[in-house]
């Protein structure tokens, strides 16, 4: 998911450089959403993913 966020960020940068402001804004918005979803899932995995079964 982080890869998708980085990809949309790169698309936004390229679109911004080429003058496509609407596409750049949309791509940045999608990149932000994907990054925060990744961050939440990462924290949840850190908290709940390391549990060891009790004997």
mmCIF entry with sequence, helices, sheets and N, C-alpha, C, O atoms, coordinates in Angstrom:
data_MODEL
# 
_entry.id   MODEL 
# 
_entity.id                         1 
_entity.type                       polymer 
_entity.pdbx_number_of_molecules   1 
# 
_entity_poly.entity_id                      1 
_entity_poly.type                           'polypeptide(L)' 
_entity_poly.nstd_linkage                   no 
_entity_poly.nstd_monomer                   no 
_entity_poly.pdbx_seq_one_letter_code       
;(UNK)(UNK)(UNK)(UNK)(UNK)(UNK)(UNK)(UNK)(UNK)(UNK)(UNK)(UNK)(UNK)(UNK)(UNK)(UNK)
(UNK)(UNK)(UNK)(UNK)(UNK)(UNK)(UNK)(UNK)(UNK)(UNK)(UNK)(UNK)(UNK)(UNK)(UNK)(UNK)
(UNK)(UNK)(UNK)(UNK)(UNK)(UNK)(UNK)(UNK)(UNK)(UNK)(UNK)(UNK)(UNK)(UNK)(UNK)(UNK)
(UNK)(UNK)(UNK)(UNK)(UNK)(UNK)(UNK)
;
_entity_poly.pdbx_seq_one_letter_code_can   XXXXXXXXXXXXXXXXXXXXXXXXXXXXXXXXXXXXXXXXXXXXXXXXXXXXXXX 
_entity_poly.pdbx_strand_id                 A 
# 
loop_
_entity_poly_seq.entity_id 
_entity_poly_seq.num 
_entity_poly_seq.mon_id 
_entity_poly_seq.hetero 
1 1  UNK n 
1 2  UNK n 
1 3  UNK n 
1 4  UNK n 
1 5  UNK n 
1 6  UNK n 
1 7  UNK n 
1 8  UNK n 
1 9  UNK n 
1 10 UNK n 
1 11 UNK n 
1 12 UNK n 
1 13 UNK n 
1 14 UNK n 
1 15 UNK n 
1 16 UNK n 
1 17 UNK n 
1 18 UNK n 
1 19 UNK n 
1 20 UNK n 
1 21 UNK n 
1 22 UNK n 
1 23 UNK n 
1 24 UNK n 
1 25 UNK n 
1 26 UNK n 
1 27 UNK n 
1 28 UNK n 
1 29 UNK n 
1 30 UNK n 
1 31 UNK n 
1 32 UNK n 
1 33 UNK n 
1 34 UNK n 
1 35 UNK n 
1 36 UNK n 
1 37 UNK n 
1 38 UNK n 
1 39 UNK n 
1 40 UNK n 
1 41 UNK n 
1 42 UNK n 
1 43 UNK n 
1 44 UNK n 
1 45 UNK n 
1 46 UNK n 
1 47 UNK n 
1 48 UNK n 
1 49 UNK n 
1 50 UNK n 
1 51 UNK n 
1 52 UNK n 
1 53 UNK n 
1 54 UNK n 
1 55 UNK n 
# 
_struct_asym.id          A 
_struct_asym.entity_id   1 
# 
loop_
_struct_conf.conf_type_id 
_struct_conf.id 
_struct_conf.pdbx_PDB_helix_id 
_struct_conf.beg_label_comp_id 
_struct_conf.beg_label_asym_id 
_struct_conf.beg_label_seq_id 
_struct_conf.pdbx_beg_PDB_ins_code 
_struct_conf.end_label_comp_id 
_struct_conf.end_label_asym_id 
_struct_conf.end_label_seq_id 
_struct_conf.pdbx_end_PDB_ins_code 
_struct_conf.beg_auth_comp_id 
_struct_conf.beg_auth_asym_id 
_struct_conf.beg_auth_seq_id 
_struct_conf.end_auth_comp_id 
_struct_conf.end_auth_asym_id 
_struct_conf.end_auth_seq_id 
_struct_conf.pdbx_PDB_helix_class 
_struct_conf.details 
_struct_conf.pdbx_PDB_helix_length 
HELX_P HELX_P1 AA1 UNK A 2  ? UNK A 18 ? UNK A 2  UNK A 18 1 ? 17 
HELX_P HELX_P2 AA2 UNK A 21 ? UNK A 48 ? UNK A 21 UNK A 48 1 ? 28 
# 
_struct_conf_type.id          HELX_P 
_struct_conf_type.criteria    ? 
_struct_conf_type.reference   ? 
# 
loop_
_atom_site.group_PDB 
_atom_site.id 
_atom_site.type_symbol 
_atom_site.label_atom_id 
_atom_site.label_alt_id 
_atom_site.label_comp_id 
_atom_site.label_asym_id 
_atom_site.label_entity_id 
_atom_site.label_seq_id 
_atom_site.pdbx_PDB_ins_code 
_atom_site.Cartn_x 
_atom_site.Cartn_y 
_atom_site.Cartn_z 
_atom_site.occupancy 
_atom_site.B_iso_or_equiv 
_atom_site.pdbx_formal_charge 
_atom_site.auth_seq_id 
_atom_site.auth_comp_id 
_atom_site.auth_asym_id 
_atom_site.auth_atom_id 
_atom_site.pdbx_PDB_model_num 
ATOM 1   N N  . UNK A 1 1  ? 0.832  -1.184  0.000   1.00 0.00 ? 1  UNK A N  1 
ATOM 2   C CA . UNK A 1 1  ? 0.000  0.000   0.000   1.00 0.00 ? 1  UNK A CA 1 
ATOM 3   C C  . UNK A 1 1  ? 0.876  1.248   0.000   1.00 0.00 ? 1  UNK A C  1 
ATOM 4   O O  . UNK A 1 1  ? 0.527  2.268   -0.594  1.00 0.00 ? 1  UNK A O  1 
ATOM 5   N N  . UNK A 1 2  ? 1.990  1.153   0.657   1.00 0.00 ? 2  UNK A N  1 
ATOM 6   C CA . UNK A 1 2  ? 2.896  2.301   0.653   1.00 0.00 ? 2  UNK A CA 1 
ATOM 7   C C  . UNK A 1 2  ? 3.415  2.557   -0.759  1.00 0.00 ? 2  UNK A C  1 
ATOM 8   O O  . UNK A 1 2  ? 3.647  3.702   -1.147  1.00 0.00 ? 2  UNK A O  1 
ATOM 9   N N  . UNK A 1 3  ? 3.592  1.494   -1.513  1.00 0.00 ? 3  UNK A N  1 
ATOM 10  C CA . UNK A 1 3  ? 4.028  1.638   -2.899  1.00 0.00 ? 3  UNK A CA 1 
ATOM 11  C C  . UNK A 1 3  ? 3.023  2.403   -3.743  1.00 0.00 ? 3  UNK A C  1 
ATOM 12  O O  . UNK A 1 3  ? 3.405  3.218   -4.583  1.00 0.00 ? 3  UNK A O  1 
ATOM 13  N N  . UNK A 1 4  ? 1.731  2.143   -3.521  1.00 0.00 ? 4  UNK A N  1 
ATOM 14  C CA . UNK A 1 4  ? 0.685  2.869   -4.238  1.00 0.00 ? 4  UNK A CA 1 
ATOM 15  C C  . UNK A 1 4  ? 0.700  4.346   -3.857  1.00 0.00 ? 4  UNK A C  1 
ATOM 16  O O  . UNK A 1 4  ? 0.535  5.213   -4.714  1.00 0.00 ? 4  UNK A O  1 
ATOM 17  N N  . UNK A 1 5  ? 0.898  4.630   -2.570  1.00 0.00 ? 5  UNK A N  1 
ATOM 18  C CA . UNK A 1 5  ? 0.938  6.025   -2.124  1.00 0.00 ? 5  UNK A CA 1 
ATOM 19  C C  . UNK A 1 5  ? 2.109  6.764   -2.772  1.00 0.00 ? 5  UNK A C  1 
ATOM 20  O O  . UNK A 1 5  ? 1.968  7.909   -3.203  1.00 0.00 ? 5  UNK A O  1 
ATOM 21  N N  . UNK A 1 6  ? 3.251  6.108   -2.836  1.00 0.00 ? 6  UNK A N  1 
ATOM 22  C CA . UNK A 1 6  ? 4.426  6.732   -3.456  1.00 0.00 ? 6  UNK A CA 1 
ATOM 23  C C  . UNK A 1 6  ? 4.190  6.937   -4.952  1.00 0.00 ? 6  UNK A C  1 
ATOM 24  O O  . UNK A 1 6  ? 4.595  7.951   -5.519  1.00 0.00 ? 6  UNK A O  1 
ATOM 25  N N  . UNK A 1 7  ? 3.523  5.952   -5.590  1.00 0.00 ? 7  UNK A N  1 
ATOM 26  C CA . UNK A 1 7  ? 3.246  6.084   -7.014  1.00 0.00 ? 7  UNK A CA 1 
ATOM 27  C C  . UNK A 1 7  ? 2.336  7.281   -7.294  1.00 0.00 ? 7  UNK A C  1 
ATOM 28  O O  . UNK A 1 7  ? 2.582  8.041   -8.230  1.00 0.00 ? 7  UNK A O  1 
ATOM 29  N N  . UNK A 1 8  ? 1.283  7.452   -6.483  1.00 0.00 ? 8  UNK A N  1 
ATOM 30  C CA . UNK A 1 8  ? 0.393  8.588   -6.681  1.00 0.00 ? 8  UNK A CA 1 
ATOM 31  C C  . UNK A 1 8  ? 1.098  9.904   -6.386  1.00 0.00 ? 8  UNK A C  1 
ATOM 32  O O  . UNK A 1 8  ? 0.805  10.918  -7.019  1.00 0.00 ? 8  UNK A O  1 
ATOM 33  N N  . UNK A 1 9  ? 2.019  9.899   -5.439  1.00 0.00 ? 9  UNK A N  1 
ATOM 34  C CA . UNK A 1 9  ? 2.787  11.105  -5.151  1.00 0.00 ? 9  UNK A CA 1 
ATOM 35  C C  . UNK A 1 9  ? 3.668  11.478  -6.336  1.00 0.00 ? 9  UNK A C  1 
ATOM 36  O O  . UNK A 1 9  ? 3.775  12.655  -6.684  1.00 0.00 ? 9  UNK A O  1 
ATOM 37  N N  . UNK A 1 10 ? 4.294  10.496  -6.952  1.00 0.00 ? 10 UNK A N  1 
ATOM 38  C CA . UNK A 1 10 ? 5.122  10.758  -8.137  1.00 0.00 ? 10 UNK A CA 1 
ATOM 39  C C  . UNK A 1 10 ? 4.256  11.267  -9.283  1.00 0.00 ? 10 UNK A C  1 
ATOM 40  O O  . UNK A 1 10 ? 4.650  12.194  -9.991  1.00 0.00 ? 10 UNK A O  1 
ATOM 41  N N  . UNK A 1 11 ? 3.082  10.671  -9.474  1.00 0.00 ? 11 UNK A N  1 
ATOM 42  C CA . UNK A 1 11 ? 2.164  11.146  -10.512 1.00 0.00 ? 11 UNK A CA 1 
ATOM 43  C C  . UNK A 1 11 ? 1.774  12.595  -10.247 1.00 0.00 ? 11 UNK A C  1 
ATOM 44  O O  . UNK A 1 11 ? 1.694  13.399  -11.176 1.00 0.00 ? 11 UNK A O  1 
ATOM 45  N N  . UNK A 1 12 ? 1.533  12.927  -8.992  1.00 0.00 ? 12 UNK A N  1 
ATOM 46  C CA . UNK A 1 12 ? 1.164  14.299  -8.641  1.00 0.00 ? 12 UNK A CA 1 
ATOM 47  C C  . UNK A 1 12 ? 2.301  15.269  -8.938  1.00 0.00 ? 12 UNK A C  1 
ATOM 48  O O  . UNK A 1 12 ? 2.066  16.366  -9.445  1.00 0.00 ? 12 UNK A O  1 
ATOM 49  N N  . UNK A 1 13 ? 3.512  14.878  -8.629  1.00 0.00 ? 13 UNK A N  1 
ATOM 50  C CA . UNK A 1 13 ? 4.656  15.759  -8.884  1.00 0.00 ? 13 UNK A CA 1 
ATOM 51  C C  . UNK A 1 13 ? 4.835  15.983  -10.378 1.00 0.00 ? 13 UNK A C  1 
ATOM 52  O O  . UNK A 1 13 ? 5.043  17.112  -10.820 1.00 0.00 ? 13 UNK A O  1 
ATOM 53  N N  . UNK A 1 14 ? 4.753  14.901  -11.158 1.00 0.00 ? 14 UNK A N  1 
ATOM 54  C CA . UNK A 1 14 ? 4.914  15.030  -12.604 1.00 0.00 ? 14 UNK A CA 1 
ATOM 55  C C  . UNK A 1 14 ? 3.785  15.877  -13.193 1.00 0.00 ? 14 UNK A C  1 
ATOM 56  O O  . UNK A 1 14 ? 4.031  16.738  -14.038 1.00 0.00 ? 14 UNK A O  1 
ATOM 57  N N  . UNK A 1 15 ? 2.559  15.636  -12.753 1.00 0.00 ? 15 UNK A N  1 
ATOM 58  C CA . UNK A 1 15 ? 1.426  16.416  -13.263 1.00 0.00 ? 15 UNK A CA 1 
ATOM 59  C C  . UNK A 1 15 ? 1.558  17.887  -12.874 1.00 0.00 ? 15 UNK A C  1 
ATOM 60  O O  . UNK A 1 15 ? 1.230  18.773  -13.662 1.00 0.00 ? 15 UNK A O  1 
ATOM 61  N N  . UNK A 1 16 ? 2.034  18.140  -11.670 1.00 0.00 ? 16 UNK A N  1 
ATOM 62  C CA . UNK A 1 16 ? 2.232  19.528  -11.244 1.00 0.00 ? 16 UNK A CA 1 
ATOM 63  C C  . UNK A 1 16 ? 3.294  20.240  -12.063 1.00 0.00 ? 16 UNK A C  1 
ATOM 64  O O  . UNK A 1 16 ? 3.134  21.411  -12.406 1.00 0.00 ? 16 UNK A O  1 
ATOM 65  N N  . UNK A 1 17 ? 4.378  19.542  -12.379 1.00 0.00 ? 17 UNK A N  1 
ATOM 66  C CA . UNK A 1 17 ? 5.445  20.131  -13.179 1.00 0.00 ? 17 UNK A CA 1 
ATOM 67  C C  . UNK A 1 17 ? 4.946  20.433  -14.597 1.00 0.00 ? 17 UNK A C  1 
ATOM 68  O O  . UNK A 1 17 ? 5.327  21.440  -15.196 1.00 0.00 ? 17 UNK A O  1 
ATOM 69  N N  . UNK A 1 18 ? 4.099  19.559  -15.120 1.00 0.00 ? 18 UNK A N  1 
ATOM 70  C CA . UNK A 1 18 ? 3.596  19.742  -16.480 1.00 0.00 ? 18 UNK A CA 1 
ATOM 71  C C  . UNK A 1 18 ? 2.402  20.695  -16.558 1.00 0.00 ? 18 UNK A C  1 
ATOM 72  O O  . UNK A 1 18 ? 1.938  21.018  -17.651 1.00 0.00 ? 18 UNK A O  1 
ATOM 73  N N  . UNK A 1 19 ? 1.908  21.141  -15.416 1.00 0.00 ? 19 UNK A N  1 
ATOM 74  C CA . UNK A 1 19 ? 0.847  22.140  -15.419 1.00 0.00 ? 19 UNK A CA 1 
ATOM 75  C C  . UNK A 1 19 ? -0.567 21.599  -15.296 1.00 0.00 ? 19 UNK A C  1 
ATOM 76  O O  . UNK A 1 19 ? -1.527 22.342  -15.497 1.00 0.00 ? 19 UNK A O  1 
ATOM 77  N N  . UNK A 1 20 ? -0.714 20.337  -14.974 1.00 0.00 ? 20 UNK A N  1 
ATOM 78  C CA . UNK A 1 20 ? -2.047 19.751  -14.803 1.00 0.00 ? 20 UNK A CA 1 
ATOM 79  C C  . UNK A 1 20 ? -2.425 19.830  -13.326 1.00 0.00 ? 20 UNK A C  1 
ATOM 80  O O  . UNK A 1 20 ? -2.263 18.862  -12.582 1.00 0.00 ? 20 UNK A O  1 
ATOM 81  N N  . UNK A 1 21 ? -2.927 20.981  -12.913 1.00 0.00 ? 21 UNK A N  1 
ATOM 82  C CA . UNK A 1 21 ? -3.204 21.218  -11.495 1.00 0.00 ? 21 UNK A CA 1 
ATOM 83  C C  . UNK A 1 21 ? -4.303 20.347  -10.928 1.00 0.00 ? 21 UNK A C  1 
ATOM 84  O O  . UNK A 1 21 ? -4.193 19.877  -9.795  1.00 0.00 ? 21 UNK A O  1 
ATOM 85  N N  . UNK A 1 22 ? -5.364 20.121  -11.692 1.00 0.00 ? 22 UNK A N  1 
ATOM 86  C CA . UNK A 1 22 ? -6.477 19.306  -11.194 1.00 0.00 ? 22 UNK A CA 1 
ATOM 87  C C  . UNK A 1 22 ? -6.076 17.872  -10.960 1.00 0.00 ? 22 UNK A C  1 
ATOM 88  O O  . UNK A 1 22 ? -6.429 17.273  -9.944  1.00 0.00 ? 22 UNK A O  1 
ATOM 89  N N  . UNK A 1 23 ? -5.334 17.320  -11.907 1.00 0.00 ? 23 UNK A N  1 
ATOM 90  C CA . UNK A 1 23 ? -4.884 15.933  -11.762 1.00 0.00 ? 23 UNK A CA 1 
ATOM 91  C C  . UNK A 1 23 ? -3.886 15.825  -10.619 1.00 0.00 ? 23 UNK A C  1 
ATOM 92  O O  . UNK A 1 23 ? -3.904 14.851  -9.867  1.00 0.00 ? 23 UNK A O  1 
ATOM 93  N N  . UNK A 1 24 ? -3.017 16.819  -10.487 1.00 0.00 ? 24 UNK A N  1 
ATOM 94  C CA . UNK A 1 24 ? -2.027 16.804  -9.407  1.00 0.00 ? 24 UNK A CA 1 
ATOM 95  C C  . UNK A 1 24 ? -2.708 16.861  -8.048  1.00 0.00 ? 24 UNK A C  1 
ATOM 96  O O  . UNK A 1 24 ? -2.311 16.151  -7.123  1.00 0.00 ? 24 UNK A O  1 
ATOM 97  N N  . UNK A 1 25 ? -3.720 17.692  -7.922  1.00 0.00 ? 25 UNK A N  1 
ATOM 98  C CA . UNK A 1 25 ? -4.439 17.790  -6.648  1.00 0.00 ? 25 UNK A CA 1 
ATOM 99  C C  . UNK A 1 25 ? -5.153 16.504  -6.287  1.00 0.00 ? 25 UNK A C  1 
ATOM 100 O O  . UNK A 1 25 ? -5.152 16.088  -5.129  1.00 0.00 ? 25 UNK A O  1 
ATOM 101 N N  . UNK A 1 26 ? -5.764 15.875  -7.283  1.00 0.00 ? 26 UNK A N  1 
ATOM 102 C CA . UNK A 1 26 ? -6.449 14.610  -7.032  1.00 0.00 ? 26 UNK A CA 1 
ATOM 103 C C  . UNK A 1 26 ? -5.451 13.518  -6.645  1.00 0.00 ? 26 UNK A C  1 
ATOM 104 O O  . UNK A 1 26 ? -5.711 12.731  -5.734  1.00 0.00 ? 26 UNK A O  1 
ATOM 105 N N  . UNK A 1 27 ? -4.325 13.471  -7.326  1.00 0.00 ? 27 UNK A N  1 
ATOM 106 C CA . UNK A 1 27 ? -3.319 12.455  -7.023  1.00 0.00 ? 27 UNK A CA 1 
ATOM 107 C C  . UNK A 1 27 ? -2.738 12.650  -5.627  1.00 0.00 ? 27 UNK A C  1 
ATOM 108 O O  . UNK A 1 27 ? -2.481 11.676  -4.920  1.00 0.00 ? 27 UNK A O  1 
ATOM 109 N N  . UNK A 1 28 ? -2.531 13.896  -5.230  1.00 0.00 ? 28 UNK A N  1 
ATOM 110 C CA . UNK A 1 28 ? -2.023 14.164  -3.875  1.00 0.00 ? 28 UNK A CA 1 
ATOM 111 C C  . UNK A 1 28 ? -3.049 13.732  -2.830  1.00 0.00 ? 28 UNK A C  1 
ATOM 112 O O  . UNK A 1 28 ? -2.688 13.162  -1.800  1.00 0.00 ? 28 UNK A O  1 
ATOM 113 N N  . UNK A 1 29 ? -4.319 14.002  -3.094  1.00 0.00 ? 29 UNK A N  1 
ATOM 114 C CA . UNK A 1 29 ? -5.362 13.577  -2.159  1.00 0.00 ? 29 UNK A CA 1 
ATOM 115 C C  . UNK A 1 29 ? -5.410 12.068  -1.998  1.00 0.00 ? 29 UNK A C  1 
ATOM 116 O O  . UNK A 1 29 ? -5.531 11.562  -0.882  1.00 0.00 ? 29 UNK A O  1 
ATOM 117 N N  . UNK A 1 30 ? -5.317 11.347  -3.108  1.00 0.00 ? 30 UNK A N  1 
ATOM 118 C CA . UNK A 1 30 ? -5.312 9.886   -3.044  1.00 0.00 ? 30 UNK A CA 1 
ATOM 119 C C  . UNK A 1 30 ? -4.064 9.392   -2.320  1.00 0.00 ? 30 UNK A C  1 
ATOM 120 O O  . UNK A 1 30 ? -4.145 8.458   -1.523  1.00 0.00 ? 30 UNK A O  1 
ATOM 121 N N  . UNK A 1 31 ? -2.915 10.003  -2.587  1.00 0.00 ? 31 UNK A N  1 
ATOM 122 C CA . UNK A 1 31 ? -1.674 9.599   -1.923  1.00 0.00 ? 31 UNK A CA 1 
ATOM 123 C C  . UNK A 1 31 ? -1.767 9.810   -0.412  1.00 0.00 ? 31 UNK A C  1 
ATOM 124 O O  . UNK A 1 31 ? -1.293 8.972   0.356   1.00 0.00 ? 31 UNK A O  1 
ATOM 125 N N  . UNK A 1 32 ? -2.366 10.908  0.020   1.00 0.00 ? 32 UNK A N  1 
ATOM 126 C CA . UNK A 1 32 ? -2.522 11.155  1.462   1.00 0.00 ? 32 UNK A CA 1 
ATOM 127 C C  . UNK A 1 32 ? -3.406 10.105  2.111   1.00 0.00 ? 32 UNK A C  1 
ATOM 128 O O  . UNK A 1 32 ? -3.085 9.584   3.179   1.00 0.00 ? 32 UNK A O  1 
ATOM 129 N N  . UNK A 1 33 ? -4.524 9.798   1.458   1.00 0.00 ? 33 UNK A N  1 
ATOM 130 C CA . UNK A 1 33 ? -5.445 8.801   2.016   1.00 0.00 ? 33 UNK A CA 1 
ATOM 131 C C  . UNK A 1 33 ? -4.756 7.445   2.120   1.00 0.00 ? 33 UNK A C  1 
ATOM 132 O O  . UNK A 1 33 ? -4.831 6.785   3.157   1.00 0.00 ? 33 UNK A O  1 
ATOM 133 N N  . UNK A 1 34 ? -4.084 7.029   1.044   1.00 0.00 ? 34 UNK A N  1 
ATOM 134 C CA . UNK A 1 34 ? -3.404 5.736   1.071   1.00 0.00 ? 34 UNK A CA 1 
ATOM 135 C C  . UNK A 1 34 ? -2.295 5.694   2.115   1.00 0.00 ? 34 UNK A C  1 
ATOM 136 O O  . UNK A 1 34 ? -2.094 4.668   2.764   1.00 0.00 ? 34 UNK A O  1 
ATOM 137 N N  . UNK A 1 35 ? -1.577 6.794   2.281   1.00 0.00 ? 35 UNK A N  1 
ATOM 138 C CA . UNK A 1 35 ? -0.507 6.826   3.277   1.00 0.00 ? 35 UNK A CA 1 
ATOM 139 C C  . UNK A 1 35 ? -1.071 6.675   4.685   1.00 0.00 ? 35 UNK A C  1 
ATOM 140 O O  . UNK A 1 35 ? -0.513 5.930   5.491   1.00 0.00 ? 35 UNK A O  1 
ATOM 141 N N  . UNK A 1 36 ? -2.164 7.366   4.996   1.00 0.00 ? 36 UNK A N  1 
ATOM 142 C CA . UNK A 1 36 ? -2.722 7.265   6.337   1.00 0.00 ? 36 UNK A CA 1 
ATOM 143 C C  . UNK A 1 36 ? -3.351 5.897   6.594   1.00 0.00 ? 36 UNK A C  1 
ATOM 144 O O  . UNK A 1 36 ? -3.292 5.391   7.715   1.00 0.00 ? 36 UNK A O  1 
ATOM 145 N N  . UNK A 1 37 ? -3.951 5.295   5.566   1.00 0.00 ? 37 UNK A N  1 
ATOM 146 C CA . UNK A 1 37 ? -4.466 3.935   5.719   1.00 0.00 ? 37 UNK A CA 1 
ATOM 147 C C  . UNK A 1 37 ? -3.309 2.977   5.972   1.00 0.00 ? 37 UNK A C  1 
ATOM 148 O O  . UNK A 1 37 ? -3.415 2.100   6.830   1.00 0.00 ? 37 UNK A O  1 
ATOM 149 N N  . UNK A 1 38 ? -2.199 3.130   5.236   1.00 0.00 ? 38 UNK A N  1 
ATOM 150 C CA . UNK A 1 38 ? -1.016 2.313   5.468   1.00 0.00 ? 38 UNK A CA 1 
ATOM 151 C C  . UNK A 1 38 ? -0.501 2.499   6.884   1.00 0.00 ? 38 UNK A C  1 
ATOM 152 O O  . UNK A 1 38 ? -0.151 1.525   7.551   1.00 0.00 ? 38 UNK A O  1 
ATOM 153 N N  . UNK A 1 39 ? -0.452 3.733   7.348   1.00 0.00 ? 39 UNK A N  1 
ATOM 154 C CA . UNK A 1 39 ? 0.057  4.013   8.683   1.00 0.00 ? 39 UNK A CA 1 
ATOM 155 C C  . UNK A 1 39 ? -0.798 3.343   9.755   1.00 0.00 ? 39 UNK A C  1 
ATOM 156 O O  . UNK A 1 39 ? -0.262 2.756   10.695  1.00 0.00 ? 39 UNK A O  1 
ATOM 157 N N  . UNK A 1 40 ? -2.108 3.424   9.624   1.00 0.00 ? 40 UNK A N  1 
ATOM 158 C CA . UNK A 1 40 ? -3.013 2.799   10.590  1.00 0.00 ? 40 UNK A CA 1 
ATOM 159 C C  . UNK A 1 40 ? -2.840 1.282   10.577  1.00 0.00 ? 40 UNK A C  1 
ATOM 160 O O  . UNK A 1 40 ? -2.749 0.657   11.633  1.00 0.00 ? 40 UNK A O  1 
ATOM 161 N N  . UNK A 1 41 ? -2.795 0.691   9.384   1.00 0.00 ? 41 UNK A N  1 
ATOM 162 C CA . UNK A 1 41 ? -2.618 -0.756  9.306   1.00 0.00 ? 41 UNK A CA 1 
ATOM 163 C C  . UNK A 1 41 ? -1.269 -1.192  9.854   1.00 0.00 ? 41 UNK A C  1 
ATOM 164 O O  . UNK A 1 41 ? -1.169 -2.254  10.469  1.00 0.00 ? 41 UNK A O  1 
ATOM 165 N N  . UNK A 1 42 ? -0.238 -0.398  9.643   1.00 0.00 ? 42 UNK A N  1 
ATOM 166 C CA . UNK A 1 42 ? 1.088  -0.711  10.163  1.00 0.00 ? 42 UNK A CA 1 
ATOM 167 C C  . UNK A 1 42 ? 1.093  -0.715  11.691  1.00 0.00 ? 42 UNK A C  1 
ATOM 168 O O  . UNK A 1 42 ? 1.655  -1.618  12.311  1.00 0.00 ? 42 UNK A O  1 
ATOM 169 N N  . UNK A 1 43 ? 0.470  0.289   12.293  1.00 0.00 ? 43 UNK A N  1 
ATOM 170 C CA . UNK A 1 43 ? 0.422  0.366   13.755  1.00 0.00 ? 43 UNK A CA 1 
ATOM 171 C C  . UNK A 1 43 ? -0.404 -0.785  14.331  1.00 0.00 ? 43 UNK A C  1 
ATOM 172 O O  . UNK A 1 43 ? -0.019 -1.382  15.336  1.00 0.00 ? 43 UNK A O  1 
ATOM 173 N N  . UNK A 1 44 ? -1.527 -1.094  13.704  1.00 0.00 ? 44 UNK A N  1 
ATOM 174 C CA . UNK A 1 44 ? -2.357 -2.206  14.175  1.00 0.00 ? 44 UNK A CA 1 
ATOM 175 C C  . UNK A 1 44 ? -1.589 -3.521  14.074  1.00 0.00 ? 44 UNK A C  1 
ATOM 176 O O  . UNK A 1 44 ? -1.674 -4.358  14.972  1.00 0.00 ? 44 UNK A O  1 
ATOM 177 N N  . UNK A 1 45 ? -0.846 -3.706  12.996  1.00 0.00 ? 45 UNK A N  1 
ATOM 178 C CA . UNK A 1 45 ? -0.051 -4.918  12.843  1.00 0.00 ? 45 UNK A CA 1 
ATOM 179 C C  . UNK A 1 45 ? 1.046  -4.984  13.888  1.00 0.00 ? 45 UNK A C  1 
ATOM 180 O O  . UNK A 1 45 ? 1.330  -6.060  14.415  1.00 0.00 ? 45 UNK A O  1 
ATOM 181 N N  . UNK A 1 46 ? 1.669  -3.855  14.197  1.00 0.00 ? 46 UNK A N  1 
ATOM 182 C CA . UNK A 1 46 ? 2.698  -3.855  15.238  1.00 0.00 ? 46 UNK A CA 1 
ATOM 183 C C  . UNK A 1 46 ? 2.123  -4.228  16.594  1.00 0.00 ? 46 UNK A C  1 
ATOM 184 O O  . UNK A 1 46 ? 2.761  -4.938  17.372  1.00 0.00 ? 46 UNK A O  1 
ATOM 185 N N  . UNK A 1 47 ? 0.931  -3.756  16.873  1.00 0.00 ? 47 UNK A N  1 
ATOM 186 C CA . UNK A 1 47 ? 0.333  -4.015  18.186  1.00 0.00 ? 47 UNK A CA 1 
ATOM 187 C C  . UNK A 1 47 ? -0.186 -5.443  18.290  1.00 0.00 ? 47 UNK A C  1 
ATOM 188 O O  . UNK A 1 47 ? 0.066  -6.122  19.285  1.00 0.00 ? 47 UNK A O  1 
ATOM 189 N N  . UNK A 1 48 ? -0.910 -5.906  17.270  1.00 0.00 ? 48 UNK A N  1 
ATOM 190 C CA . UNK A 1 48 ? -1.577 -7.198  17.365  1.00 0.00 ? 48 UNK A CA 1 
ATOM 191 C C  . UNK A 1 48 ? -0.855 -8.319  16.617  1.00 0.00 ? 48 UNK A C  1 
ATOM 192 O O  . UNK A 1 48 ? -1.211 -9.483  16.801  1.00 0.00 ? 48 UNK A O  1 
ATOM 193 N N  . UNK A 1 49 ? 0.111  -8.032  15.811  1.00 0.00 ? 49 UNK A N  1 
ATOM 194 C CA . UNK A 1 49 ? 0.747  -9.051  14.991  1.00 0.00 ? 49 UNK A CA 1 
ATOM 195 C C  . UNK A 1 49 ? 1.816  -9.857  15.692  1.00 0.00 ? 49 UNK A C  1 
ATOM 196 O O  . UNK A 1 49 ? 2.182  -10.926 15.203  1.00 0.00 ? 49 UNK A O  1 
ATOM 197 N N  . UNK A 1 50 ? 2.327  -9.401  16.802  1.00 0.00 ? 50 UNK A N  1 
ATOM 198 C CA . UNK A 1 50 ? 3.430  -10.071 17.505  1.00 0.00 ? 50 UNK A CA 1 
ATOM 199 C C  . UNK A 1 50 ? 2.966  -10.941 18.674  1.00 0.00 ? 50 UNK A C  1 
ATOM 200 O O  . UNK A 1 50 ? 3.781  -11.343 19.505  1.00 0.00 ? 50 UNK A O  1 
ATOM 201 N N  . UNK A 1 51 ? 1.708  -11.225 18.744  1.00 0.00 ? 51 UNK A N  1 
ATOM 202 C CA . UNK A 1 51 ? 1.216  -12.046 19.850  1.00 0.00 ? 51 UNK A CA 1 
ATOM 203 C C  . UNK A 1 51 ? 1.661  -13.487 19.656  1.00 0.00 ? 51 UNK A C  1 
ATOM 204 O O  . UNK A 1 51 ? 1.586  -14.044 18.561  1.00 0.00 ? 51 UNK A O  1 
ATOM 205 N N  . UNK A 1 52 ? 2.129  -14.071 20.755  1.00 0.00 ? 52 UNK A N  1 
ATOM 206 C CA . UNK A 1 52 ? 2.497  -15.482 20.738  1.00 0.00 ? 52 UNK A CA 1 
ATOM 207 C C  . UNK A 1 52 ? 1.422  -16.262 21.471  1.00 0.00 ? 52 UNK A C  1 
ATOM 208 O O  . UNK A 1 52 ? 0.895  -15.813 22.489  1.00 0.00 ? 52 UNK A O  1 
ATOM 209 N N  . UNK A 1 53 ? 1.105  -17.427 20.947  1.00 0.00 ? 53 UNK A N  1 
ATOM 210 C CA . UNK A 1 53 ? 0.086  -18.233 21.650  1.00 0.00 ? 53 UNK A CA 1 
ATOM 211 C C  . UNK A 1 53 ? 0.583  -18.683 23.015  1.00 0.00 ? 53 UNK A C  1 
ATOM 212 O O  . UNK A 1 53 ? 1.743  -19.063 23.175  1.00 0.00 ? 53 UNK A O  1 
ATOM 213 N N  . UNK A 1 54 ? -0.293 -18.636 23.977  1.00 0.00 ? 54 UNK A N  1 
ATOM 214 C CA . UNK A 1 54 ? 0.069  -19.060 25.329  1.00 0.00 ? 54 UNK A CA 1 
ATOM 215 C C  . UNK A 1 54 ? -0.007 -20.579 25.431  1.00 0.00 ? 54 UNK A C  1 
ATOM 216 O O  . UNK A 1 54 ? -0.939 -21.195 24.915  1.00 0.00 ? 54 UNK A O  1 
ATOM 217 N N  . UNK A 1 55 ? 0.982  -21.182 26.103  1.00 0.00 ? 55 UNK A N  1 
ATOM 218 C CA . UNK A 1 55 ? 0.980  -22.668 26.220  1.00 0.00 ? 55 UNK A CA 1 
ATOM 219 C C  . UNK A 1 55 ? -0.096 -23.212 27.112  1.00 0.00 ? 55 UNK A C  1 
ATOM 220 O O  . UNK A 1 55 ? -0.197 -24.426 27.287  1.00 0.00 ? 55 UNK A O  1 
# 
